[in-house]
Amino acid sequence: MARPGTIGEQLEALRRRNMYRRRRVLDGPQGREVLVEGRRLLNFCSNDYLGLAADPRLRASLQKAADRWGVGSGASHLVCGHTRAHHELEMALARFTGRPRALLFSSGYAANMGAIGALLGAGDRVLEDRLNHASLLDGGWLSRADFTWYRHGDMSHLAAQLGDNGQARGRTLVVSDGTFSMDGDRCPLAELTGLARRHDAWTMIDDAHGFGVHGRGGRGLVDAEVFGTDDVQILVGTLGKAFGTAGAFVAADEEMIEMLIQRARSYIYTTAMPAALAEATLTSLAIVEEEEWRRQRLQELIARFRAGLAALGIEAPASAAPIQPVIVGTPERALALSAALEEAGVLVMAIRPPTVPAGTARLRVTFTAAHLPADVDRLLEALAGAWPAVGVA
Ligand SMILES: *Cc1c(COP(=O)(O)O)cnc(C)c1O
């Protein structure tokens, strides 16, 4: 896309189109309520699904670990930044995901860029769901592999693409979100892995929103008892969402992980996450596995919200995830609705293109296990009040 004009003009054009983005400054921790610019707002936009980001046990664990490890890790993993704490977290994540190895990255963005770039190059092929997270799309584009997308969740489209070999000589990788980040729906994993296997392609699943939330003990969508490393060669999870800390990991077999250590540029050329954070994440992992009530609470909140929306006559796309999109169409409407909710003391961010496709601007409502049923009722009341005013059909 050509971008004429000065930066000032470009910014002005974004403002005119209601596409300008700005940050909100929080004055306290994540939780069911957040302190934003002097106001306490009921918070429905974090990815802290299990309500662990400010958990007292995680805070204590981080403080204690900082006494042992200090703050900075000082170097990349391959130089001298890889501590016993990182190592133990990797082993725990491998066990948790039922895979031989796990490798820590400083963020999910870095994990996706690094993994795809390490495995693919010119002459290879990458096939991605159209609604994949930006980091997966960016990783595919920058890998120099032949990039194709298939329609969201459309396995016949994927099959057609896989059947058409084109110019590709090398490896083929099929990449998908597990639980989609803006819609909360899931990829058809059994079909997808079956297709990939039949076409001799590898599968990479990023389950950033599934870990901690779905599956046995929060193991996510890719249960190792059903989908092993022959089905899903590369499994990505992030630690900044349900786990309440920061960072990410790739879980895979021994050789795949060794390959990433040799080749993933976003692994090699970056400072290791602080060791204390790795230790706090071990504490978090134990809570994620043990405290089933957090997942049950989420399901109760989701059911309450969806029943409430239906009663208001507001349509909601199918989602069993704590991500509940309320699609309103245009950026103006999404912004207006978000502003009206904020007036009522409820924080729900408007999500606009290019984060979501044009015409599907929305409020992305998210729940955490820290919410109470009464919080959902307050959100529904606020929505009922704001809905007619923004002129949504
Ligand atoms: C949030 C997210 C990421 C990025 O993870 P960070 O650790 O926040 O960089 C990657 N993939 C998906 C699907 C995500 O939702």
The ligand as an ORCA input file, in Angstrom:
! r2SCAN-3c Opt
* xyz 0 1
  C      -0.630    -13.288     22.388
  C      -0.296    -14.193     21.269
  C       1.010    -14.329     20.826
  C       2.101    -13.428     21.312
  O       2.556    -13.819     22.549
  P       3.389    -12.763     23.410
  O       4.030    -13.593     24.435
  O       2.392    -11.805     23.939
  O       4.366    -12.136     22.458
  C       1.275    -15.280     19.884
  N       0.305    -16.054     19.360
  C      -0.984    -15.920     19.732
  C      -2.017    -16.791     19.119
  C      -1.312    -14.979     20.691
  O      -2.574    -14.821     21.036
*
